[in-house]
């Protein structure tokens, strides 16, 4: 607890009038991207099964929580200790089989009881699509919405139907490019993304993981170009597009061999 109090004190010092200009400038909104970034870095550490990296990333994520609590405290809303008390009370109330006299023997019974508590607290909506966080990564939110709709029968019957829908949305997107109206292009691009997520769901592929793997593949091939540039005594900014394209094809060939 002493270490945690020290973290809270460090945050207070950073936000003081003579503290850090960058930290003093931040708001809940400006910190959102950092919160998401730290969460994903923690997920990466978990995937890599790296305890030291996990420890570091958990600390970074915890500091973001302390940061947001400090901002709220400055506005007279709540502080970090209120946050801790709130979660303590919630966990105790939702685990009467641990902290009370109730008896639940299986994980399924526990989940069912949690849903009962959420409904009692007004946090479980009667709507099929409500309760899905808007701040979820867009691909996962789209997938979750589609899964919820599918549970009540609002879904395609065959994967071929979904493929045709993707083609339809792609053609509408291309048509919107010809018109050149940004709001229309944005809407049609969103429709295309949504249909692709639907397709990924039908072929049992996680769209978020698929895109992550593709992005990692791009980074690996681009790093190959950078390394080759260094070996030739060049900075990548000095290379022509043709040179980079040739090295890109080399990287592709190496990854397939």
The 8 nearest C-alpha neighbors of each residue, nearest first, counted from 0:
[[1, 3, 2, 4, 5, 6, 7, 80],
 [2, 0, 4, 3, 5, 6, 7, 8],
 [3, 1, 5, 0, 4, 6, 7, 8],
 [2, 4, 0, 6, 5, 1, 7, 8],
 [5, 3, 7, 1, 6, 2, 8, 0],
 [4, 6, 8, 2, 3, 7, 9, 1],
 [7, 5, 3, 9, 4, 8, 10, 2],
 [8, 6, 4, 10, 5, 9, 11, 3],
 [7, 9, 5, 11, 10, 6, 4, 12],
 [10, 8, 6, 12, 11, 7, 5, 13],
 [9, 11, 13, 7, 8, 12, 6, 14],
 [12, 10, 8, 14, 9, 13, 15, 7],
 [11, 13, 9, 15, 10, 14, 18, 8],
 [12, 14, 18, 10, 19, 11, 15, 22],
 [13, 15, 23, 11, 12, 18, 22, 10],
 [14, 16, 18, 12, 17, 13, 11, 23],
 [17, 15, 18, 14, 23, 19, 13, 12],
 [18, 16, 15, 19, 14, 13, 12, 20],
 [17, 19, 13, 15, 16, 14, 12, 20],
 [18, 20, 13, 22, 21, 23, 14, 17],
 [21, 19, 23, 22, 24, 18, 17, 14],
 [22, 20, 24, 23, 19, 25, 13, 18],
 [21, 23, 19, 24, 25, 20, 14, 13],
 [24, 22, 14, 20, 21, 25, 19, 13],
 [23, 25, 21, 22, 20, 26, 19, 14],
 [26, 24, 22, 23, 29, 30, 21, 27],
 [27, 25, 29, 28, 30, 24, 70, 67],
 [26, 28, 30, 29, 67, 31, 25, 70],
 [29, 27, 26, 31, 30, 25, 32, 67],
 [28, 30, 26, 31, 27, 25, 32, 33],
 [29, 31, 33, 27, 28, 32, 26, 34],
 [32, 30, 34, 28, 33, 29, 35, 27],
 [31, 33, 35, 34, 30, 36, 29, 28],
 [34, 32, 36, 30, 35, 31, 37, 63],
 [33, 35, 31, 37, 32, 36, 63, 38],
 [34, 36, 38, 32, 33, 37, 39, 31],
 [37, 35, 33, 39, 38, 34, 32, 40],
 [36, 38, 40, 34, 39, 60, 35, 33],
 [37, 39, 35, 41, 36, 40, 34, 42],
 [40, 38, 42, 36, 41, 37, 43, 35],
 [41, 39, 43, 37, 42, 38, 36, 44],
 [40, 42, 44, 56, 38, 39, 43, 53],
 [43, 41, 39, 45, 40, 44, 46, 38],
 [42, 44, 40, 46, 41, 45, 39, 47],
 [43, 45, 47, 41, 53, 42, 46, 49],
 [44, 46, 48, 42, 43, 47, 41, 53],
 [47, 45, 43, 48, 44, 42, 49, 41],
 [46, 48, 44, 49, 45, 43, 42, 50],
 [49, 47, 45, 46, 44, 50, 53, 43],
 [48, 50, 47, 52, 44, 51, 53, 45],
 [51, 49, 53, 52, 54, 48, 44, 45],
 [52, 50, 54, 53, 49, 55, 44, 56],
 [51, 53, 55, 54, 49, 50, 44, 56],
 [54, 52, 50, 56, 44, 51, 55, 57],
 [53, 55, 51, 57, 52, 56, 50, 58],
 [54, 56, 52, 58, 53, 57, 59, 51],
 [55, 57, 59, 41, 53, 58, 54, 52],
 [56, 58, 60, 54, 59, 55, 53, 61],
 [59, 57, 61, 55, 56, 60, 62, 54],
 [58, 60, 56, 62, 61, 57, 55, 37],
 [59, 61, 57, 63, 62, 58, 37, 56],
 [62, 60, 58, 64, 63, 59, 57, 65],
 [63, 61, 65, 59, 64, 60, 66, 58],
 [62, 64, 66, 60, 61, 65, 34, 67],
 [65, 63, 61, 67, 66, 62, 68, 60],
 [64, 66, 62, 68, 63, 67, 69, 61],
 [67, 65, 63, 69, 64, 68, 62, 70],
 [68, 66, 70, 64, 69, 65, 27, 63],
 [67, 69, 65, 71, 79, 78, 66, 70],
 [70, 68, 72, 66, 71, 67, 65, 78],
 [71, 69, 67, 73, 72, 68, 66, 74],
 [70, 72, 68, 74, 76, 69, 73, 77],
 [73, 71, 78, 69, 75, 77, 74, 70],
 [72, 74, 70, 71, 75, 69, 76, 78],
 [75, 73, 71, 72, 76, 70, 77, 69],
 [74, 76, 72, 73, 77, 71, 78, 70],
 [75, 77, 71, 74, 72, 78, 73, 70],
 [78, 76, 72, 71, 81, 75, 68, 79],
 [77, 79, 72, 68, 81, 80, 69, 71],
 [80, 78, 82, 68, 81, 65, 83, 69],
 [79, 81, 83, 82, 78, 84, 77, 85],
 [80, 82, 84, 78, 79, 83, 77, 85],
 [81, 83, 79, 85, 80, 84, 86, 78],
 [84, 82, 80, 86, 85, 81, 87, 79],
 [85, 83, 87, 81, 82, 86, 80, 88],
 [84, 86, 82, 88, 83, 87, 81, 89],
 [85, 87, 89, 83, 88, 84, 90, 82],
 [88, 86, 84, 90, 85, 89, 83, 91],
 [87, 89, 91, 85, 86, 90, 92, 84],
 [90, 88, 86, 92, 87, 91, 93, 85],
 [89, 91, 93, 87, 92, 88, 86, 94],
 [90, 92, 94, 88, 93, 89, 98, 87],
 [93, 91, 89, 90, 94, 88, 95, 98],
 [92, 94, 90, 91, 95, 89, 113, 116],
 [93, 95, 96, 91, 97, 92, 90, 98],
 [96, 94, 99, 98, 97, 101, 93, 92],
 [95, 97, 101, 102, 94, 99, 103, 98],
 [96, 98, 95, 94, 99, 100, 101, 91],
 [97, 99, 95, 96, 94, 91, 100, 92],
 [100, 98, 95, 96, 97, 101, 94, 91],
 [99, 101, 96, 95, 102, 98, 97, 94],
 [102, 100, 96, 95, 99, 103, 97, 98],
 [103, 101, 96, 104, 100, 95, 97, 99],
 [102, 104, 96, 105, 108, 109, 101, 106],
 [103, 105, 102, 108, 106, 109, 107, 96],
 [106, 104, 108, 107, 103, 109, 110, 102],
 [105, 107, 109, 108, 110, 104, 103, 111],
 [108, 106, 110, 109, 105, 111, 112, 104],
 [109, 107, 111, 105, 106, 110, 103, 112],
 [108, 110, 106, 112, 107, 111, 113, 103],
 [111, 109, 113, 107, 112, 108, 106, 114],
 [112, 110, 108, 114, 109, 113, 107, 115],
 [111, 113, 115, 109, 114, 110, 108, 116],
 [114, 112, 110, 116, 115, 111, 117, 109],
 [113, 115, 117, 111, 112, 116, 118, 110],
 [114, 116, 112, 118, 113, 117, 119, 111],
 [115, 117, 119, 113, 114, 118, 120, 112],
 [118, 116, 122, 120, 114, 123, 119, 115],
 [119, 117, 123, 121, 115, 120, 116, 122],
 [118, 120, 116, 117, 121, 115, 122, 123],
 [119, 121, 117, 118, 122, 116, 123, 115],
 [122, 120, 118, 119, 123, 117, 124, 116],
 [123, 121, 117, 120, 118, 124, 119, 130],
 [124, 122, 118, 117, 121, 125, 114, 130],
 [125, 123, 126, 129, 122, 130, 121, 118],
 [124, 126, 127, 123, 129, 128, 118, 130],
 [127, 125, 124, 129, 128, 130, 123, 147],
 [126, 128, 129, 147, 125, 148, 124, 151],
 [129, 127, 126, 144, 147, 130, 131, 148],
 [130, 128, 126, 131, 127, 124, 125, 132],
 [129, 131, 132, 124, 128, 123, 122, 126],
 [130, 132, 129, 133, 128, 140, 143, 144],
 [133, 131, 134, 135, 130, 140, 129, 136],
 [134, 132, 135, 131, 140, 137, 136, 130],
 [133, 135, 132, 136, 137, 140, 131, 35],
 [136, 134, 133, 132, 140, 137, 139, 131],
 [137, 135, 139, 138, 140, 134, 207, 133],
 [138, 136, 140, 139, 135, 141, 134, 133],
 [137, 139, 141, 140, 136, 207, 142, 206],
 [138, 140, 142, 141, 136, 137, 143, 207],
 [141, 139, 143, 137, 142, 138, 135, 136],
 [140, 142, 144, 138, 139, 143, 137, 145],
 [143, 141, 139, 145, 140, 144, 146, 196],
 [142, 144, 140, 146, 145, 141, 139, 147],
 [145, 143, 141, 147, 146, 142, 140, 128],
 [146, 144, 148, 142, 143, 147, 149, 141],
 [147, 145, 149, 143, 148, 144, 142, 150],
 [146, 148, 144, 150, 149, 145, 143, 127],
 [149, 147, 145, 153, 150, 146, 151, 144],
 [148, 150, 153, 152, 146, 154, 151, 147],
 [149, 151, 147, 148, 152, 146, 153, 154],
 [152, 150, 149, 148, 153, 147, 127, 154],
 [151, 153, 149, 150, 154, 148, 155, 147],
 [154, 152, 149, 148, 151, 155, 150, 145],
 [153, 155, 149, 152, 156, 148, 145, 150],
 [154, 156, 157, 160, 161, 153, 158, 149],
 [157, 155, 154, 158, 160, 161, 159, 153],
 [158, 156, 159, 160, 155, 161, 201, 162],
 [157, 159, 161, 160, 201, 162, 156, 198],
 [160, 158, 162, 161, 157, 163, 164, 156],
 [161, 159, 163, 158, 162, 157, 164, 155],
 [160, 162, 164, 158, 163, 159, 198, 165],
 [163, 161, 159, 165, 164, 160, 158, 166],
 [164, 162, 166, 160, 161, 165, 167, 159],
 [163, 165, 161, 167, 162, 166, 168, 160],
 [164, 166, 162, 168, 194, 163, 167, 169],
 [167, 165, 169, 163, 164, 168, 170, 162],
 [166, 168, 164, 170, 165, 169, 163, 171],
 [169, 167, 171, 191, 165, 170, 166, 172],
 [168, 170, 172, 166, 171, 167, 191, 165],
 [169, 171, 173, 167, 172, 168, 174, 166],
 [172, 170, 174, 168, 169, 173, 175, 167],
 [171, 173, 187, 169, 175, 170, 174, 188],
 [174, 172, 170, 176, 175, 171, 169, 177],
 [173, 175, 171, 177, 172, 176, 170, 178],
 [174, 176, 172, 178, 184, 177, 173, 183],
 [177, 175, 179, 173, 174, 178, 184, 172],
 [176, 178, 174, 175, 179, 173, 180, 172],
 [179, 177, 175, 176, 180, 174, 183, 184],
 [178, 180, 176, 177, 181, 175, 184, 183],
 [181, 179, 183, 178, 182, 184, 175, 176],
 [180, 182, 184, 183, 185, 179, 176, 175],
 [181, 183, 185, 184, 180, 186, 187, 179],
 [184, 182, 186, 185, 181, 180, 175, 187],
 [185, 183, 181, 175, 187, 186, 182, 188],
 [184, 186, 182, 188, 183, 187, 181, 189],
 [187, 185, 189, 183, 188, 184, 182, 190],
 [186, 188, 172, 190, 184, 189, 185, 183],
 [187, 189, 191, 185, 190, 186, 172, 184],
 [188, 190, 192, 186, 187, 191, 185, 193],
 [191, 189, 187, 193, 188, 192, 194, 186],
 [192, 190, 188, 168, 194, 189, 193, 169],
 [191, 193, 195, 189, 194, 190, 188, 196],
 [192, 194, 190, 196, 191, 195, 189, 197],
 [193, 195, 197, 191, 196, 165, 192, 190],
 [196, 194, 198, 192, 197, 193, 199, 191],
 [195, 197, 199, 193, 198, 194, 206, 142],
 [198, 196, 194, 200, 195, 199, 193, 201],
 [197, 199, 195, 201, 200, 196, 161, 194],
 [198, 200, 204, 196, 202, 197, 201, 206],
 [201, 199, 203, 197, 198, 202, 204, 196],
 [200, 202, 198, 203, 199, 158, 197, 204],
 [201, 203, 199, 200, 204, 198, 158, 197],
 [204, 202, 200, 201, 199, 205, 198, 206],
 [203, 205, 199, 202, 200, 206, 209, 201],
 [204, 206, 208, 207, 209, 199, 203, 200],
 [207, 205, 209, 208, 199, 204, 196, 210],
 [206, 208, 210, 209, 205, 138, 211, 139],
 [207, 209, 211, 205, 210, 206, 212, 204],
 [210, 208, 206, 212, 211, 207, 205, 213],
 [209, 211, 213, 207, 212, 208, 214, 206],
 [210, 212, 208, 214, 209, 213, 207, 215],
 [213, 211, 215, 209, 210, 214, 216, 208],
 [212, 214, 216, 210, 215, 211, 217, 209],
 [213, 215, 217, 211, 216, 212, 210, 218],
 [216, 214, 218, 212, 217, 213, 211, 219],
 [217, 215, 213, 219, 214, 218, 212, 220],
 [216, 218, 214, 220, 215, 219, 221, 213],
 [219, 217, 215, 221, 216, 220, 222, 214],
 [218, 220, 222, 216, 217, 221, 215, 223],
 [221, 219, 223, 217, 222, 250, 218, 216],
 [220, 222, 218, 224, 223, 219, 217, 225],
 [223, 221, 225, 219, 224, 220, 218, 226],
 [222, 224, 220, 226, 221, 225, 227, 219],
 [223, 225, 221, 227, 222, 226, 246, 228],
 [226, 224, 222, 228, 223, 227, 235, 229],
 [225, 227, 223, 229, 228, 224, 222, 230],
 [228, 226, 230, 224, 229, 225, 223, 231],
 [227, 229, 233, 225, 231, 226, 230, 235],
 [230, 228, 232, 226, 231, 233, 227, 225],
 [231, 229, 227, 228, 232, 226, 233, 225],
 [232, 230, 228, 229, 233, 227, 226, 234],
 [231, 233, 229, 230, 228, 234, 227, 235],
 [234, 232, 228, 229, 231, 235, 237, 230],
 [233, 235, 236, 237, 228, 229, 232, 238],
 [234, 236, 237, 238, 228, 225, 233, 224],
 [237, 235, 234, 238, 239, 233, 228, 225],
 [238, 236, 235, 234, 233, 239, 228, 240],
 [239, 237, 235, 236, 242, 240, 243, 234],
 [238, 240, 242, 241, 243, 237, 236, 235],
 [239, 241, 243, 242, 244, 238, 245, 237],
 [240, 242, 244, 239, 243, 245, 238, 246],
 [243, 241, 239, 245, 244, 240, 238, 246],
 [242, 244, 240, 246, 245, 241, 247, 239],
 [243, 245, 247, 241, 246, 242, 240, 248],
 [246, 244, 248, 242, 247, 243, 241, 249],
 [245, 247, 249, 243, 248, 244, 224, 250],
 [248, 246, 244, 250, 249, 245, 243, 251],
 [247, 249, 251, 245, 246, 250, 252, 244],
 [250, 248, 246, 252, 247, 251, 253, 245],
 [249, 251, 247, 253, 248, 220, 252, 246],
 [252, 250, 248, 254, 249, 253, 247, 255],
 [251, 253, 249, 255, 250, 254, 248, 256],
 [254, 252, 250, 256, 255, 251, 249, 248],
 [253, 255, 251, 252, 256, 250, 220, 249],
 [256, 254, 252, 253, 251, 250, 249, 248],
 [255, 253, 254, 252, 251, 250, 249, 248]]
